[in-house]
Amino acid sequence: MTYLGVSGMQYSGEQFPEARIIVAEDSNVFTSMIRQRLKEIFGIEAEICRTYEDLMMANELSEEPVTLAISNINLPGAENGEALEYLLDLNIPTVVFTGTFQEQTREKLLAKDIVDYILKDNVFAVEMLVESVCRFLTNHRHHVLIVDDSPTARALLSTRLKRYNFRVSVAESGAKAIELLKKNADIGLVVTDYNMPDIDGFELTRRIRSVRGSHELRVIGVSSSTDRLLSARFLKAGGNDFMLRPFIDEEFYCRVNQNLDTLVQIKSMQASQERRPAGKAAVPA
């Protein structure tokens, strides 16, 4: 298993030659770099669309669905964001690759339910973009359970995670969460509210830890409480992370990724140890 990108995520090197990725970008430098990296890492032949007309033709002249689009906000022929609107109106998952970033721009992008946005403001921009593509292509392998007695909160978190291509289950109570965990051994992450009527987040975490350790399942606690000691209590109960509501979308996704990356790394180490011949110790780094 090899490292990819700048966040330390691990990637197995699996190829995705059948994935159809459209890159709507008019910069020759960026299109060349993006196309090269997608080919090198995933075996994907990206389709380059330099104008709004190119983008529409690429979509309309092919019956093959688009797996993911990478789009600048503004393209020749679509200087007011029409290209992005076009992609989202067609429900095509889209990562925005932009050099424009203001608070107002960010809020508009996130309101459109994009997959992610990457800024062209540093030398790692293309690597960060490739990492975002990798996560989208592989996130379906992760099963996440959301536990919250609020229908609104469950819907909000579920929508956020499905946008990133995770498999998501929801539970309205601690008891239901335990039931789902028993039926779904592949759940690798639980995001649980603290304040619930039957079993609170602390007790749920304790019960989870009695049967599944952090090397098998990660737990993130969330709460709207102003009690700053909740985080310490939650971690002492066996949680791996804690966030106070309202939280920022980017921070939430980063915490989710970090916990799942840790789980992948642990499982990779375990698999490596199992493959090592009996009695042969690992060579110190």
TAGI-V820243 format. One record per residue. N is the residue number from 0. RES is the residue in three letters. PHI is phi in radians with two decimals (NA if undefined). PSI is psi in radians with two decimals (* if undefined). OMEGA is omega in radians with two decimals (* if undefined). Layout:
n & res & phi & psi & omega
N & RES & PHI & PSI & OMEGA
N & RES & PHI & PSI & OMEGA
This chain:
n & res & phi & psi & omega
0 & MET & NA & 2.37 & -3.05
1 & THR & -2.05 & 2.77 & 3.09
2 & TYR & -1.44 & 2.62 & 3.10
3 & LEU & -2.44 & 2.37 & 3.03
4 & GLY & 1.38 & -2.93 & -2.99
5 & VAL & -1.81 & -0.09 & -3.07
6 & SER & -1.65 & -0.15 & -3.12
7 & GLY & 1.60 & 0.13 & 3.10
8 & MET & -1.14 & 2.68 & 3.14
9 & GLN & -1.86 & 2.49 & -3.13
10 & TYR & -2.37 & 2.36 & -3.01
11 & SER & -1.32 & -0.26 & -3.09
12 & GLY & 1.60 & 0.13 & 3.12
13 & GLU & -1.07 & 2.49 & -3.13
14 & GLN & -1.68 & 2.61 & 3.12
15 & PHE & -2.26 & 1.00 & -3.06
16 & PRO & -1.11 & -0.38 & -3.12
17 & GLU & -1.53 & -0.14 & 3.11
18 & ALA & -1.23 & 2.31 & 3.13
19 & ARG & -1.77 & 1.99 & -3.14
20 & ILE & -2.08 & 2.21 & 3.09
21 & ILE & -1.83 & 2.31 & 3.11
22 & VAL & -1.95 & 1.89 & 3.13
23 & ALA & -1.70 & 1.61 & -3.02
24 & GLU & -2.69 & 2.37 & -3.09
25 & ASP & -1.74 & -0.06 & 3.13
26 & SER & -1.44 & 2.12 & 3.12
27 & ASN & -1.08 & -0.66 & -3.12
28 & VAL & -1.11 & -0.89 & -3.10
29 & PHE & -1.20 & -0.72 & -3.14
30 & THR & -1.10 & -0.66 & 3.13
31 & SER & -1.14 & -0.78 & -3.12
32 & MET & -1.17 & -0.75 & -3.11
33 & ILE & -1.14 & -0.83 & -3.13
34 & ARG & -1.04 & -0.76 & -3.13
35 & GLN & -1.09 & -0.81 & -3.09
36 & ARG & -1.20 & -0.68 & 3.11
37 & LEU & -1.14 & -0.61 & 3.10
38 & LYS & -1.24 & -0.79 & -3.10
39 & GLU & -1.11 & -0.75 & -2.98
40 & ILE & -1.58 & -0.71 & -3.04
41 & PHE & -1.98 & -0.12 & -3.07
42 & GLY & 1.24 & 0.42 & -3.10
43 & ILE & -1.69 & 2.27 & 3.03
44 & GLU & -1.61 & 1.66 & -3.09
45 & ALA & -1.22 & 2.53 & 3.08
46 & GLU & -1.66 & 2.15 & -3.09
47 & ILE & -1.67 & 2.23 & 3.09
48 & CYS & -2.14 & 1.97 & -3.05
49 & ARG & -1.61 & -0.24 & 3.12
50 & THR & -2.34 & 2.91 & 3.10
51 & TYR & -1.09 & -0.67 & 3.12
52 & GLU & -1.11 & -0.74 & 3.10
53 & ASP & -1.02 & -0.73 & -3.11
54 & LEU & -1.11 & -0.83 & -3.13
55 & MET & -1.11 & -0.71 & -3.14
56 & MET & -1.16 & -0.71 & -3.13
57 & ALA & -1.05 & -0.66 & -3.13
58 & ASN & -1.37 & -0.74 & -3.01
59 & GLU & -1.41 & -0.38 & -3.11
60 & LEU & -1.62 & 0.04 & 3.12
61 & SER & -2.27 & 2.40 & 3.10
62 & GLU & -1.53 & -0.16 & 3.14
63 & GLU & -1.28 & 2.20 & -3.12
64 & PRO & -1.15 & 2.60 & 3.11
65 & VAL & -1.45 & 2.17 & 3.11
66 & THR & -1.23 & -0.78 & -3.09
67 & LEU & -2.77 & 2.46 & 3.04
68 & ALA & -1.95 & 2.49 & 3.00
69 & ILE & -2.01 & 2.09 & -2.99
70 & SER & -2.39 & 2.39 & 2.92
71 & ASN & -1.25 & 2.75 & 3.10
72 & ILE & -1.21 & -0.72 & -3.10
73 & ASN & -2.05 & 2.31 & 3.07
74 & LEU & -2.20 & 2.73 & 3.01
75 & PRO & -0.96 & 2.19 & -3.09
76 & GLY & 1.61 & -0.10 & 3.14
77 & ALA & -2.58 & 1.06 & -3.03
78 & GLU & -1.31 & -0.15 & -3.10
79 & ASN & -1.99 & 0.47 & 3.07
80 & GLY & 1.48 & 0.24 & -3.10
81 & GLU & -1.11 & -0.55 & -3.11
82 & ALA & -1.12 & -0.77 & 3.13
83 & LEU & -1.13 & -0.75 & 3.10
84 & GLU & -1.05 & -0.71 & -3.13
85 & TYR & -1.06 & -0.81 & -3.12
86 & LEU & -1.12 & -0.77 & -3.09
87 & LEU & -1.26 & -0.57 & 3.08
88 & ASP & -1.11 & -0.47 & 3.13
89 & LEU & -1.59 & 0.10 & -3.13
90 & ASN & 1.03 & 0.61 & 3.08
91 & ILE & -1.56 & 2.10 & 3.11
92 & PRO & -0.97 & 2.28 & -3.00
93 & THR & -2.36 & 2.30 & 2.97
94 & VAL & -1.80 & 2.17 & -3.14
95 & VAL & -1.53 & 2.25 & 3.13
96 & PHE & -2.04 & 1.82 & -2.93
97 & THR & -2.41 & 2.65 & 3.05
98 & GLY & -1.73 & -0.06 & -3.12
99 & THR & -1.78 & 2.13 & 3.12
100 & PHE & -2.55 & 1.97 & 3.00
101 & GLN & -2.36 & 2.83 & -3.12
102 & GLU & -1.00 & -0.70 & 3.14
103 & GLN & -1.14 & -0.69 & 3.12
104 & THR & -1.12 & -0.78 & 3.14
105 & ARG & -1.02 & -0.83 & -3.11
106 & GLU & -1.08 & -0.68 & 3.12
107 & LYS & -1.16 & -0.71 & -3.13
108 & LEU & -1.13 & -0.84 & -3.10
109 & LEU & -1.17 & -0.53 & 3.11
110 & ALA & -1.19 & -0.34 & -3.12
111 & LYS & -1.55 & 0.05 & 3.12
112 & ASP & 1.07 & 0.74 & 3.01
113 & ILE & -1.24 & 2.83 & 3.09
114 & VAL & -1.24 & -0.82 & -3.07
115 & ASP & -2.90 & 2.93 & 2.98
116 & TYR & -2.35 & 2.46 & -3.14
117 & ILE & -2.18 & 2.34 & -3.11
118 & LEU & -1.64 & 2.42 & 3.11
119 & LYS & -1.55 & 0.82 & -3.03
120 & ASP & -1.99 & 0.23 & 3.12
121 & ASN & -2.70 & 2.94 & -3.05
122 & VAL & -1.23 & -0.26 & -3.13
123 & PHE & -1.68 & 0.14 & -3.02
124 & ALA & -0.96 & -0.81 & -3.11
125 & VAL & -1.20 & -0.67 & 3.10
126 & GLU & -1.13 & -0.67 & 3.09
127 & MET & -1.16 & -0.65 & 3.10
128 & LEU & -1.13 & -0.78 & 3.13
129 & VAL & -1.09 & -0.67 & 3.10
130 & GLU & -1.13 & -0.71 & 3.11
131 & SER & -1.09 & -0.70 & 3.08
132 & VAL & -1.10 & -0.77 & -3.14
133 & CYS & -1.05 & -0.78 & 3.14
134 & ARG & -1.08 & -0.75 & -3.13
135 & PHE & -1.09 & -0.70 & -3.10
136 & LEU & -1.26 & -0.39 & -3.06
137 & THR & -2.01 & -0.15 & -3.08
138 & ASN & -1.09 & -0.42 & -3.13
139 & HIS & -1.11 & -0.25 & 3.11
140 & ARG & -1.34 & -0.27 & -3.11
141 & HIS & -1.72 & 2.25 & 3.11
142 & HIS & -1.85 & 2.10 & -3.08
143 & VAL & -2.01 & 2.36 & 3.10
144 & LEU & -1.89 & 2.20 & 3.08
145 & ILE & -1.81 & 2.24 & -3.12
146 & VAL & -2.12 & 1.99 & -3.13
147 & ASP & -2.83 & 2.38 & -3.14
148 & ASP & -1.40 & -0.13 & 3.11
149 & SER & -1.61 & 2.08 & 3.11
150 & PRO & -1.03 & -0.64 & -3.14
151 & THR & -1.15 & -0.79 & -3.14
152 & ALA & -1.13 & -0.73 & 3.11
153 & ARG & -1.07 & -0.78 & -3.12
154 & ALA & -1.13 & -0.69 & -3.12
155 & LEU & -1.13 & -0.86 & -3.13
156 & LEU & -1.18 & -0.68 & 3.13
157 & SER & -1.08 & -0.77 & 3.13
158 & THR & -1.09 & -0.74 & -3.14
159 & ARG & -1.06 & -0.80 & -3.08
160 & LEU & -1.28 & -0.64 & 3.10
161 & LYS & -1.17 & -0.52 & 3.08
162 & ARG & -1.06 & -0.58 & 3.13
163 & TYR & -1.55 & 0.08 & 3.04
164 & ASN & 1.41 & 0.37 & 3.03
165 & PHE & -1.38 & 2.70 & 2.92
166 & ARG & -1.49 & 2.30 & -2.99
167 & VAL & -2.25 & 2.35 & 2.95
168 & SER & -2.10 & 2.70 & -3.12
169 & VAL & -2.26 & 2.62 & 3.10
170 & ALA & -2.40 & 2.37 & -3.10
171 & GLU & -1.59 & -0.03 & -3.13
172 & SER & -2.71 & 2.88 & 3.09
173 & GLY & -1.12 & -0.68 & 3.14
174 & ALA & -1.09 & -0.74 & 3.12
175 & LYS & -1.15 & -0.64 & 3.12
176 & ALA & -1.07 & -0.78 & 3.13
177 & ILE & -1.09 & -0.70 & 3.11
178 & GLU & -1.07 & -0.79 & -3.14
179 & LEU & -1.16 & -0.64 & 3.12
180 & LEU & -1.14 & -0.62 & 3.10
181 & LYS & -1.18 & -0.60 & -3.09
182 & LYS & -1.50 & -0.36 & -3.05
183 & ASN & -2.21 & 1.52 & -3.12
184 & ALA & -1.18 & -0.25 & -3.10
185 & ASP & -1.49 & -0.06 & 3.09
186 & ILE & -1.12 & 2.14 & -3.08
187 & GLY & -1.89 & -0.19 & -3.11
188 & LEU & -2.56 & 2.32 & 3.04
189 & VAL & -2.02 & 2.24 & 3.03
190 & VAL & -1.93 & 1.92 & -3.01
191 & THR & -2.15 & 2.42 & 3.02
192 & ASP & -1.24 & 2.70 & 3.11
193 & TYR & -1.42 & -0.87 & -2.98
194 & ASN & -1.59 & 1.73 & 3.09
195 & MET & -2.29 & 2.61 & -2.99
196 & PRO & -1.20 & -0.57 & -3.07
197 & ASP & -1.66 & -1.07 & 3.13
198 & ILE & -2.20 & 2.03 & -3.10
199 & ASP & -1.29 & 3.02 & -3.06
200 & GLY & -1.05 & -0.60 & 3.11
201 & PHE & -1.11 & -0.88 & -3.08
202 & GLU & -1.16 & -0.67 & 3.10
203 & LEU & -1.05 & -0.76 & 3.14
204 & THR & -1.10 & -0.73 & 3.12
205 & ARG & -1.06 & -0.74 & -3.12
206 & ARG & -1.19 & -0.65 & 3.08
207 & ILE & -1.10 & -0.78 & -3.09
208 & ARG & -1.19 & -0.36 & 3.12
209 & SER & -1.22 & -0.32 & -3.12
210 & VAL & -2.17 & -0.38 & -3.11
211 & ARG & -2.42 & 2.17 & -3.12
212 & GLY & -1.46 & 3.06 & -3.14
213 & SER & -1.14 & -0.35 & 3.12
214 & HIS & -1.36 & -0.16 & 3.14
215 & GLU & -1.96 & -0.58 & -3.04
216 & LEU & -2.64 & 2.34 & 3.14
217 & ARG & -1.78 & 2.60 & -3.12
218 & VAL & -2.26 & 2.19 & 3.06
219 & ILE & -1.99 & 2.17 & 3.09
220 & GLY & -1.64 & 2.55 & 3.07
221 & VAL & -2.33 & 2.64 & 3.14
222 & SER & -2.80 & 2.64 & 3.05
223 & SER & -1.68 & 0.04 & -3.10
224 & SER & -1.18 & 2.68 & 3.07
225 & THR & -1.62 & 0.01 & 3.14
226 & ASP & -1.32 & 1.85 & -3.07
227 & ARG & -1.27 & -0.22 & 3.11
228 & LEU & -1.38 & -0.19 & -3.13
229 & LEU & -1.02 & -0.66 & -3.11
230 & SER & -1.08 & -0.77 & 3.13
231 & ALA & -1.12 & -0.76 & -3.14
232 & ARG & -1.12 & -0.68 & -3.12
233 & PHE & -1.16 & -0.78 & 3.12
234 & LEU & -1.11 & -0.65 & 3.10
235 & LYS & -1.18 & -0.42 & 3.13
236 & ALA & -1.41 & -0.14 & 3.12
237 & GLY & 2.03 & 0.08 & 3.10
238 & GLY & -1.26 & 2.77 & 3.13
239 & ASN & -1.77 & -0.37 & -3.06
240 & ASP & -2.81 & 2.87 & -3.13
241 & PHE & -2.65 & 2.46 & 3.13
242 & MET & -2.39 & 2.43 & 3.07
243 & LEU & -1.64 & 2.33 & 3.06
244 & ARG & -1.40 & 2.66 & -0.12
245 & PRO & -1.37 & 2.41 & -3.14
246 & PHE & -1.94 & 2.83 & -3.10
247 & ILE & -1.46 & 2.43 & -3.11
248 & ASP & -0.90 & -0.83 & -3.08
249 & GLU & -1.11 & -0.67 & 3.13
250 & GLU & -1.17 & -0.73 & 3.14
251 & PHE & -1.06 & -0.83 & -3.13
252 & TYR & -1.11 & -0.67 & 3.12
253 & CYS & -1.11 & -0.76 & 3.13
254 & ARG & -1.12 & -0.74 & 3.10
255 & VAL & -1.04 & -0.84 & -3.13
256 & ASN & -1.07 & -0.76 & -3.10
257 & GLN & -1.08 & -0.74 & -3.14
258 & ASN & -1.21 & -0.70 & 3.12
259 & LEU & -1.25 & -0.61 & 3.06
260 & ASP & -1.07 & -0.73 & 3.11
261 & THR & -1.06 & -0.73 & 3.14
262 & LEU & -1.10 & -0.75 & 3.12
263 & VAL & -1.09 & -0.74 & -3.14
264 & GLN & -1.12 & -0.71 & 3.12
265 & ILE & -1.10 & -0.82 & -3.13
266 & LYS & -1.13 & -0.60 & 3.10
267 & SER & -1.13 & -0.74 & 3.11
268 & MET & -1.14 & -0.70 & 3.12
269 & GLN & -1.11 & -0.74 & 3.13
270 & ALA & -1.13 & -0.66 & 3.13
271 & SER & -1.14 & -0.71 & 3.13
272 & GLN & -1.16 & -0.64 & 3.14
273 & GLU & -1.19 & -0.53 & 3.14
274 & ARG & -1.40 & -0.32 & -3.08
275 & ARG & -1.24 & 2.38 & 3.12
276 & PRO & -0.98 & 2.49 & -3.11
277 & ALA & -0.99 & 2.34 & 3.09
278 & GLY & 1.50 & -0.09 & -3.13
279 & LYS & -1.73 & 2.04 & -3.09
280 & ALA & -1.40 & 2.72 & 3.08
281 & ALA & -1.23 & 2.54 & 3.11
282 & VAL & -1.34 & 2.20 & -3.14
283 & PRO & -1.02 & 2.53 & 3.11
284 & ALA & -1.23 & * & *
